[in-house]
């Protein structure tokens, strides 16, 4: 039982360190491995990931709980926009000029 506990602790510690290193460097595990293999780690220009992009802006007290995070700019954090969200934004701000967004519809995606 002690060996199982130690193994679980080491595994969990390893995963937490991997995630924290990814947040501090802004590079995911696969990208980090590719950069190490091609010796381009020193030329990477990724920035650290802000904790508000992970946990949202609702406050520190919500971080340990499984609630949906609230983001300032949902499209920037997720990297895409759904058609329903774009339509809501256009109805809310009809005169405001928007930057191009990517619409994901099933299998296809298009840029508007």
C-alpha positions in Angstrom: 0.0 0.0 0.0 2.9 2.4 0.8 4.4 1.7 -2.7 1.1 2.5 -4.3 0.8 5.8 -2.3 4.4 6.8 -3.2 3.8 6.0 -6.9 0.6 8.0 -7.0 2.3 10.9 -5.3 5.2 10.9 -7.7 2.8 10.7 -10.7 0.6 13.5 -9.5 3.7 15.6 -8.7 5.1 15.0 -12.1 1.8 16.0 -13.8 1.5 19.2 -11.7 5.1 20.2 -12.6 4.4 19.5 -16.3 1.3 21.7 -16.2 3.0 24.5 -14.2 6.0 24.5 -16.6 3.6 24.7 -19.6 1.8 27.7 -18.1 5.1 29.5 -17.3 6.7 28.9 -20.7 3.5 29.0 -22.9 4.7 25.8 -24.7 2.7 22.6 -24.6 4.3 19.2 -24.0 4.3 18.1 -27.6 5.6 21.4 -28.9 8.3 21.3 -26.2 9.4 17.8 -27.3 9.5 18.9 -31.0 11.5 22.0 -30.2 14.0 19.9 -28.1 14.3 17.4 -31.0 15.1 20.1 -33.5 17.2 22.2 -31.1 14.9 25.3 -31.6 14.0 25.7 -27.9 16.1 28.8 -27.6 14.4 30.5 -30.5 10.8 30.1 -29.2 8.9 33.3 -28.7 5.9 32.0 -26.8 4.7 34.0 -23.8 3.5 32.7 -20.4 -0.2 31.9 -20.2 -2.1 34.1 -17.9 -4.0 32.4 -15.1 -7.2 34.3 -16.2 -7.0 32.4 -19.5 -7.1 29.2 -17.5 -9.4 29.9 -14.6 -11.4 32.9 -15.9 -12.1 36.3 -14.3 -14.7 35.2 -11.7 -12.2 35.3 -8.8 -9.7 33.1 -7.0 -12.4 31.6 -4.8 -13.9 29.8 -7.8 -10.7 28.1 -9.0 -10.9 24.9 -6.9 -14.6 24.3 -7.9 -15.8 22.7 -11.1 -17.7 25.8 -12.4 -17.7 27.2 -16.0 -15.1 30.0 -16.2 -16.1 33.4 -17.3 -13.6 35.0 -19.8 -13.2 38.7 -20.8 -12.7 37.7 -24.5 -14.1 34.2 -24.9 -13.2 34.0 -28.6 -9.5 34.9 -28.0 -9.1 32.3 -25.2 -10.9 29.5 -27.1 -9.4 30.4 -30.5 -12.7 30.2 -32.4 -16.3 31.6 -32.5 -19.5 29.7 -33.0 -22.1 31.0 -35.4 -24.6 31.5 -32.5 -22.1 33.6 -30.6 -21.2 35.7 -33.6 -24.9 36.4 -34.3 -25.4 37.4 -30.6 -22.4 39.8 -30.8 -23.7 41.3 -34.1 -27.1 41.8 -32.7 -25.7 43.4 -29.5 -23.3 45.8 -31.4 -24.6 46.2 -35.0 -22.4 49.3 -35.8 -19.1 48.0 -34.3 -16.5 46.8 -36.7 -15.3 43.3 -35.9 -12.0 41.6 -36.7 -12.2 38.4 -38.8 -13.3 35.4 -36.8 -13.4 31.7 -37.5 -16.8 30.0 -37.6 -16.9 26.3 -36.8 -19.9 24.5 -38.2 -19.7 20.7 -37.8 -16.8 19.4 -39.9 -16.1 22.6 -41.8 -14.8 26.0 -40.8 -14.7 29.3 -42.6 -13.2 32.7 -41.9 -15.4 35.8 -42.1 
